[in-house]
Amino acid sequence: MQRRIEPVCLWLCMALAFFLPLSTSATSAAACLVVLCGLAEGRYGEKLREIRTSPLVIAIIVYACVLLIGLCWTESLPDGLAVIRKQWKVLVAPLFLATIRWEWRWRCVGAFIAGVTVTMLVVTLDQFGLLQRGLSGDQLFFHTQTVQLQYTPMLAFAIYLLAHQLLWKWKGGWQWWGMSAFTGLLVVHLFTTMGRSGHCAFFALMFVLLFQYYRKNLLKAFLLAAVIFPLVFVAAYRLSPVFQARMDAIVDNVRTFHENSNTSVGLRLHYWAISWQLIKQSPWLGVGTGDFEREYHKMNERLSPDMPPTNNPHNQYVFLTTQLGVLGLLSLLGLVFAHLYQAVRVTDGWERIRIAFPVFFMVIMCFESYLNLVGTGFLFSLMSAILFKKPQPSAVPAPRKEIAPSIPMA
């Protein structure tokens, strides 16, 4: 049974990685099938030992316990349980960790990059209006919010993964040139999308990549960043009308915030300002799990009744701190710092990605509650499981010296 289920688990894990940027329903279905397949596979003793000793699992248990503790002072238990249910995308990470094999890691990463590539093609066709020519609006509708909120950050992370391979694996030849051209195409496409969180994630990841590559000469890395990043920004601003419009909107929204806060950036600033008032009232324990929308509405009615209420401040840190105070913020930071803790303890060619991945999430969570969304929530749990996976006893352990892994292209 185990031998028969193992290849099924592999394909399901690859399907989950592939559908992350493409479809929330397909991603959820694939995640459920991975969990069921892992449970049917057996090896419970081995899996429990791995789960019990994982820093990731410890961080997730603390995170879940804090959410449960927050139910003690919530005014609405159903709302609190609804908030916890939305976190199941993160809470399944231990099951992913136990199911994924060490030797599958780059296959799953390759499937994720393939999913990003297919999404890029769909978005490009949609940008040029080619999809509407062959299909009616009822037959196909590509949701622009999905592109802005989830696809663009994933695109930035896929660019980092490819650039990582270009620097540490592919050292010339047709493969290097082909992947360089493809990575450049993804970068160009990134700046034609509307997701500003993805743009910020791109610059943050490239900053990390530069310092990782020139770790023995940090001054050179800093100087290169000071020269290259402004040039990339100016080129994107001059050549991409979409990027130019988004950047101009930021400046205009901030400048006119006091006169008109009902704008894209203005609303976020308003959400954070009202949330800050709630945090000041309950800084240590917050208002309770699930009470954000109710308490925000009360405070908003008192301070700015003309502004619309919200159930999401578009910031993971603010969202959790408002509900659970400093205790909740520390539990959230524990999720990302668990990766950094493991990154410095194991040298197997993945330590650079273990550092870049939490940095990536720390940046994008400033602009949206990304752990609550289906695509990015499962990206966090799946990639975390991949990064924390250890070789099975039957697998050959990785030597202590650095090995640059490769992404299978077929």
N, C-alpha and C positions, 0 to 999 in steps of 0.2 A: 504493500500500500504506500509506504513512504517513497519508494522509487518511482511509483506511478504519479504521485501527487507533486513531487519536487519540480518536474518541468512545467507543470501547470502553474505552480506558485511563481516560477520565474516569469512566465508570460503574463501573468496577472500583475506582477510588480512592474514589469515593463509597460503594460497597458495603463496602469495608474500613473506612472511618470509621463507617459505620452499624452494623456488626456488632461493633465494639469492645466495647461493654458488654453485648452480647446473647449471643454464642456464640463460644467459643474455637475450635471446629472451623471454623465459617464464616469467622472472622477469619483463620485460618491459610490456608485455601483461597483467600480473596480476596487475601491478601498474595502467595501464590505466583503467582496469575494476573496480578497487577500487575507482578511482576518479569518473567514470561514475555512479557507484552504490551510492556513497555518494551524488552526485548531484541529482539523481533520488529519493533519500530517503526523501528529504525535510528537515524540521526543520531548515530553513535558518536563522531565527532570533536567535535561540539558538546557532547555529554554528558560526555566525558572532560575537556574544558576546564573545564566547570563543576564537576565533581567535584574536579579537581586544585586549584582555587583556593578551595574552600570550607573555612572554619574548622571546620565540623562534621565533615567527612571527616578532617581532620588529627587532631582529638580522638578519633575512632573508631579510626583506624589506631593511635594510641598506646595506646588502651585494649586493642585486640586484640593488639598486640605484647606488652604486659605479660602478658596471659593466656597467650600462647604461651611467653614466657620462663619463666613459672612452671612449665612442664612439665619444665624442666631439673632441678629438685630435688623433683619429686613422687615418691611411692612407688608410685603406680599410674597408668600412662599412660592406660589406658582410662577411669578415673574423671576424669582431667584433660580428656580429649577430650570426655567427656560434659558437663562443665561448660561447655566452649567451645561445644558444639553448642546448649546452651540460650540462648546469647547471639546466635543468628542473628537474633532479632527486632530487636536493636539494630544488628547489622552490616549489615542490608539498607537502612539509612537512606540511604546514598549512592545506591543504585539508585532508591529512592523520590524522592530529590532530582532525579535526572536524568529521571525519568518525568513527574512532576507539572508542570503548566503554571502559570505565574504567575497567570493569570486564573481558575484553578480553585480557588484557595485558599479563598475563602469558601463555595464550593459544598461542598467537603469538610467544612468546619467546620459548615455547615448540616446535612449528613448525619449528622455526629457528634451534634449536638444532637437530631436526629430519633431517632437510636438510643437516646439517653438517655431521651427522652420515652416511647418504646415500652417500654423496660425499666422505667420508672417505673410504667406502667400494669400490666405483668405483676407487678411486686413488690406493688403495691397490691392487686390481685386476690388474690394469694397470701396477703397479710397478713390479708385478710378471709375467707379460706377459700373464695373463690368458684371458684377453679380446680379444687379437689378435687371440687366438686359435679358438674361436668360431665365430668371426666376422672379416670381412676384413677391411682394412684401410678405404675404402670408406663408409662402413656401420657405423663405429664408430671411432671417433677421439677425444681423450681427450686432449685438448689444454694445453700444459705444462705452457704457460705463464699465463693462467687463474689460474692454481694452485699456481704459484709463487706469482702473484700479488694480487689476491683476496681471494682465498680459505684459504690460510695459516693464514692471519690476522683474518679472521672470525673464524677459528678454535681456535686461541688463545683467542678470546673474548668468545666463547662458553665454553672453559675450565674455564674462570673466572666465568661465570654465574653458572656453576655446582659447582665449589669450594665455591662460595658464599652460595649456598643452603646447602652444606655439613657443613659449619661452623655455619649457623644461622637457619637452619630449621631441617635438618635430624640429630637427636642426638642419633644415634645407631639403632640397629635392622637390619633386612635384607635389608631394603631400603637404609640405610646408607652404608652398606658394598657393595651392588650392585652398587650404584652410585659412590662409591670410586673407585671400580675396573674399571668402565667404564671411569671415569675421568682420571685415570692412563693410560688406553689404549689410550685415546686421546692425552695425553702428550707424550707418546712413539711415536705415529704416527706423532705428530708435528715435531719431530726431524728427521724423515725420509723423510720429504718434503724439497723442495729446496728454499722455500720462506724465505729469511733472515729478511724481515720486520715482518713476523709473529713471528719469534724467538725473535726479539727485543720487540715486543708487549707482548709476553708471559712474559718475565722477568719484563717488566714495570708493567703489570697488577698484577703479583704475588707480586711485591714490594708494590703496592697500597693495595692489599688484606691483607698483613701482617700488615701494619700500621693501617688499618681499624680494624682488629681483636684485635690488641694490642694497641688500641688508648690511653689506660690509662697507658701504660708502653712502651713508644716509644724507650727507650734504649733496651729493650728486643727484640722489632721488628727489630731494626737496627742490633743487634748481630745475630739474627736468619738469617736475610738476608745476612749478611757477611759470614755466615757459609754454609747455604743451597744453595745459588745461585752458588757459585764456585763449589760445589760438583755436582750439576745438570749439570753445563756446562761441567765439566771434564768427567762425566759419559756419556753425550751425545756425546762428542768428541771422547771418546774411543770406544763407542759401535755402533755409527751410522756412516758408511762410507760416507753417503750423507752429514751429518752435518760437519764431519771432512773436507771433500773436500771443502765445502762452506767457512768454516772458514779459511782454508789454502789459498784459492783463495783471500780472503780479504787481508791477510798479504802480499801475493805475489804481488797482484795488486797495493797496496799502495807502496811497496818497489821499484817496477819497474815503478812507474808512470812517472817519468821524461824520462826514456828510451823508454817506450811503454805505452802510455795512452789509446790505443785502446783495453781495456779490460772491463769487466763488471763494476768493481768499478772505473777504470780509466776514463771511459766515463762519469760516473756520476760526478766525480770530475772536469772533463773538462767542462761539461755542467754548473756546478755551477760557475766555474771560469769565463767563458765567460759571463754568466748571471750577475755576479757581476759587470763586466765592464759596462753593460747596466744600471744596477741599479745606479751606481755612476754617470752616465750621467744624469739620470732623477730620483733622489731619492724620490721626493715628489709625483709626479703624474704618473711616469712611461712612457712607450712608447705608451700606448693606448690599449684598449681592442681589442684583435685579432691580434696585431702587433708583438707578440713574435717571431714567426717563421721568419718573414721578417727581423726584426732587428737583431735577432741572426745570421742569415745567413750573413748579412753585417759585423758584428763584427767578426765572425768566419773566414770569408775570409780575413780580415785584419790582424788578430792575429795568426791564425793557419789554413791556407788553406788546409793543408793535412788531417785535421780531418773532419769527416762527420758532416753535420749539423743536427739539430733536431727540432722538433716542441713541445717537452716536456722535461723539465729539470729533470724530475723524482723527483720533490720536489714541493709540493703544495705551500709552502711559497715562494720559489724562483719564481715559475710560476706566481703567482699573484702579487708579489712585482715588478717583471720586467715589467708587463703590467700596474699596477696601483700605484706603489710606496708605500710609507708609508700608504697612504689612503687605498689602497687595503689590505695591511697586517693587518691593524687595523680592517677592516671589516671581514676578515677571523678569526682573533682571537676573534672577537665578537661572532661568531657562536659557538665557543667552550666554551667561558666564560659564555654564557647565561645558559648553563647546570650547571656550578658551582654556579652561582647566585641562581638558583632555588633549588639546592641541599641543601643549608643551610637554606632554608626558609620553607621546608616541611619535616616532619618526618613521613613517612608511610612505611618504610621498603625498599624503593627504593633509598634513599638518597646516599647509598654507590655506587650503580650502576650509579647514576647521576654524581658522581665524577669520577668513573673509565672510563665511556664511553668517555668523552672528552679527558681524559689523553690518552686513547687508540688511538684516532684519531690524537691527537697532535704528538704522536710517529710515527705512520705509515705514516703520511703526510710528514715526513722528507725524505722518501725513494721513494715516488711516488705521483703523483697528483690524490689522491684517490677519491676526490669529482667528478672528471671527468669520472670515470669508472662506469659502470652500476651497478655492484653488490654492491660495497662499497658505491657508491653514494646513492642508495636506502636504504642501511643499515643505513646510517646516517639519512636520512629523516624519515624512519619508526621507528627506535629506538628513535629518538628525539621526535616523536609524542607520543610514548608510555611513555616516561619518563615525558613528560609535561602534559599528560592527567589528567584531574580532574574528580572526580566522578560526574555523572549526578545527578540532584536534586532528582530523584527517588531512587538513590543508597544510601546505608548507608555510610556516610562519615567515613573515617579512623580516629581512635582516635589519639591523639597526641603522645601517647606512641608508642614505636617501635614495629612493627609487622613484623615477618619474613614471607614473602609470599612463596608459594610453586609452583613448576612447575608441572602441571598435567601430569601424565605419560600415560594417555589414553584419 
